[in-house]
Amino acid sequence: MRIVLLKDVKRLGTVGEVRSVADGYARNYLIPRGLAVPATDAALEQVKAEAATMQRRASQEHDQAKTLAERIDGSEVVFQAKAGETGRLYGSITNADIAERLSAIAGEAVDKRKVQLEEPIKDLGQSDIRVKLHGDVVAHVTVVVEPREEA
């Protein structure tokens, strides 16, 4: 029986692929679980339409990421934090803190998971941070941590 996969199935294929499988496997396992549908002309057309929609959406997300990257690439984000005599911060600067400042600079939300910070910044100074917005779209940001002046 020929089927069109609706979801990825291990050792069988990925979404949208047309496969030939045993009738019993299709009728008793794949179709009842919503993993596949019989490969009719209508099902094939629907899969093609969904693939085109997904392609357009991915292209649109990529374009939005490029626009955002152009706005924040090369930006300098300055934090003032309380630090000890050795230059060690009492707290830390996290990817959420950096994303919040970048959102203010860009005028749109930057997801904290996109800020690639291996560990929170705990020292005074300057750090170069990568912000991976989408697949191959990466922005580089400089984070400067200065000591807070006590009054």
C-alpha positions in Angstrom: 0.0 0.0 0.0 1.3 3.5 -0.8 1.0 6.0 2.0 1.9 9.7 2.6 3.7 10.3 5.9 2.1 13.0 8.1 4.8 12.7 10.8 8.4 11.5 10.9 8.5 7.7 11.4 11.8 6.2 12.6 13.3 3.9 9.9 10.5 4.7 7.4 10.8 8.4 6.4 10.0 12.0 7.1 6.9 14.2 6.7 5.5 14.4 3.2 7.3 11.4 1.8 5.4 8.7 -0.2 6.3 5.2 0.8 5.2 1.7 -0.1 4.5 -0.4 3.0 2.7 -3.6 3.9 -1.1 -3.3 3.9 -1.4 -4.5 7.5 1.3 -2.1 8.7 -0.5 0.8 7.1 -4.0 -0.2 8.2 -3.2 -1.3 11.7 -0.5 1.0 12.8 0.3 4.0 10.7 -3.1 5.2 9.7 -4.9 4.7 13.1 -2.1 6.6 14.9 -2.3 9.5 12.5 1.2 8.9 11.2 0.1 8.5 7.6 -2.8 8.6 5.1 -3.3 6.5 1.9 -1.5 8.1 -1.0 -4.5 9.5 -3.0 -4.3 12.4 -5.5 -5.9 14.7 -2.9 -3.5 13.7 -0.2 -0.5 14.3 -2.5 -1.9 17.7 -3.4 -2.4 18.6 0.2 1.2 17.6 1.1 2.5 19.7 -1.8 0.5 22.7 -0.6 1.7 22.3 3.0 5.3 22.0 1.8 5.0 25.2 -0.1 3.5 27.0 2.9 6.3 25.7 5.1 8.8 26.9 2.6 7.3 30.4 2.5 7.1 30.6 6.3 10.8 29.5 6.6 11.8 32.1 4.0 9.8 34.8 5.9 11.4 33.9 9.2 14.9 34.0 7.6 14.2 37.5 6.2 13.0 38.7 9.6 16.0 37.3 11.3 18.3 39.0 8.8 16.6 42.3 9.4 17.0 42.0 13.1 20.6 40.9 12.8 21.4 44.1 10.8 19.9 46.2 13.6 21.8 44.6 16.4 25.0 43.5 14.7 28.0 45.4 16.2 26.0 46.9 19.0 27.6 47.5 22.3 25.5 46.7 25.4 26.8 48.3 28.7 25.9 47.0 32.1 26.8 48.5 35.4 27.1 46.0 38.2 28.3 45.9 41.8 31.7 44.3 41.9 34.3 43.3 44.5 37.9 44.6 44.7 39.2 41.9 42.3 36.7 42.8 39.6 34.4 39.9 40.3 30.7 40.7 40.1 28.4 40.0 43.1 25.8 38.8 40.7 26.1 37.9 37.1 25.0 39.0 33.6 22.9 36.3 32.0 21.7 35.7 28.5 18.2 37.0 29.6 19.8 40.3 30.7 21.5 40.7 27.3 18.4 39.7 25.4 16.4 42.3 27.3 18.8 45.1 26.4 19.0 43.9 22.7 15.2 44.0 22.6 15.3 47.6 23.6 17.9 48.4 21.0 16.1 46.5 18.2 12.6 47.5 19.0 11.4 43.9 18.9 11.8 40.9 21.1 15.0 38.9 21.1 14.7 35.4 22.6 17.1 34.8 25.4 17.8 31.3 23.9 19.3 32.9 20.9 22.0 34.6 22.9 24.9 32.2 22.9 26.5 32.6 26.3 28.3 29.6 27.5 28.1 30.7 31.1 26.9 33.9 32.8 29.4 36.8 32.8 30.8 37.2 36.3 33.7 39.6 35.8 34.1 43.2 34.8 35.3 43.9 31.3 34.3 43.3 27.7 33.0 40.2 26.1 32.1 39.4 22.5 28.8 37.5 22.3 27.1 35.7 19.3 23.4 35.9 18.8 22.2 33.1 16.5 18.9 34.3 15.3 18.1 31.7 12.6 20.0 28.9 10.9 22.9 30.8 9.3 22.0 34.3 10.6 24.3 35.4 13.4 24.9 38.8 14.9 27.9 39.7 17.0 27.4 42.0 20.0 29.9 43.5 22.5 28.9 43.3 26.2 30.7 45.7 28.5 30.4 45.3 32.2 31.5 48.4 34.3 31.6 48.8 38.0 28.6 50.6 39.5 29.5 53.8 41.2 28.3 53.8 44.9 26.8 57.0 46.2 
